[in-house]
Amino acid sequence: MKVHAGKVAARLRAEEARLDVDGDAALVGLAELLLTVAEQYAEGLVGALLGAAELKDVEPGTASRCASAQWCC
């Protein structure tokens, strides 16, 4: 589950980083990801916060990048 959490955190960070470049389009993408995470969490699917399509080619965050989020790494 730690690997999944690290991938979710990395995917959210990547989408957030797009805000400076793609503005509104990135904001919509980030909102969709956050809504998916919230819905999955509410359903108790903590190990499946984002699906395989959203996490394709995403490397999990490292311990140093997730130091403030102890659940991540």
HURA-V473767 format. One record per residue. N is the residue number from 1. RES is the residue in one letter. PHI is phi in degrees with one decimal (none if undefined). D_FIRST is the distance of its C-alpha to the first C-alpha in Angstrom with 1 decimal. Layout:
BEGIN
n & res & phi & d_first
N & RES & PHI & D_FIRST
N & RES & PHI & D_FIRST
END
This chain:
BEGIN
n & res & phi & d_first
1 & M & none & 0.0
2 & K & -64.4 & 3.8
3 & V & -65.1 & 5.4
4 & H & -60.9 & 5.1
5 & A & -60.3 & 6.2
6 & G & -64.1 & 8.6
7 & K & -67.9 & 9.9
8 & V & -62.6 & 10.6
9 & A & -61.3 & 12.3
10 & A & -65.0 & 14.2
11 & R & -65.8 & 15.3
12 & L & -65.3 & 16.6
13 & R & -61.6 & 18.3
14 & A & -63.8 & 19.9
15 & E & -67.4 & 21.2
16 & E & -63.2 & 22.5
17 & A & -63.3 & 24.3
18 & R & -68.6 & 26.1
19 & L & -56.8 & 27.8
20 & D & -70.0 & 30.4
21 & V & -101.2 & 31.3
22 & D & -105.2 & 30.9
23 & G & 50.0 & 31.5
24 & D & -60.7 & 31.5
25 & A & -63.4 & 29.8
26 & A & -68.9 & 26.8
27 & L & -63.6 & 26.9
28 & V & -63.1 & 26.8
29 & G & -61.4 & 23.8
30 & L & -65.2 & 21.9
31 & A & -61.7 & 23.0
32 & E & -64.0 & 21.8
33 & L & -63.1 & 18.3
34 & L & -64.7 & 18.2
35 & L & -64.6 & 19.7
36 & T & -61.7 & 17.2
37 & V & -59.6 & 14.3
38 & A & -63.1 & 16.6
39 & E & -64.5 & 17.5
40 & Q & -63.8 & 14.1
41 & Y & -62.1 & 13.2
42 & A & -62.6 & 16.7
43 & E & -83.1 & 16.2
44 & G & 84.4 & 13.3
45 & L & -94.0 & 10.9
46 & V & -63.3 & 8.2
47 & G & -86.0 & 5.6
48 & A & -141.3 & 8.7
49 & L & -65.6 & 10.3
50 & L & -130.8 & 12.1
51 & G & -81.1 & 13.3
52 & A & -59.9 & 13.9
53 & A & -63.5 & 17.3
54 & E & -73.6 & 16.2
55 & L & -107.4 & 13.7
56 & K & -60.3 & 16.3
57 & D & 65.2 & 17.3
58 & V & -97.4 & 14.9
59 & E & -90.7 & 13.9
60 & P & -63.5 & 11.1
61 & G & -63.1 & 12.9
62 & T & -87.5 & 14.3
63 & A & -59.6 & 14.5
64 & S & -68.1 & 18.0
65 & R & -79.8 & 17.2
66 & C & -115.5 & 14.6
67 & A & -56.1 & 16.7
68 & S & -79.7 & 17.6
69 & A & -111.2 & 14.1
70 & Q & -61.6 & 12.8
71 & W & -71.0 & 9.5
72 & C & -76.7 & 9.0
73 & C & -129.2 & 9.5
END
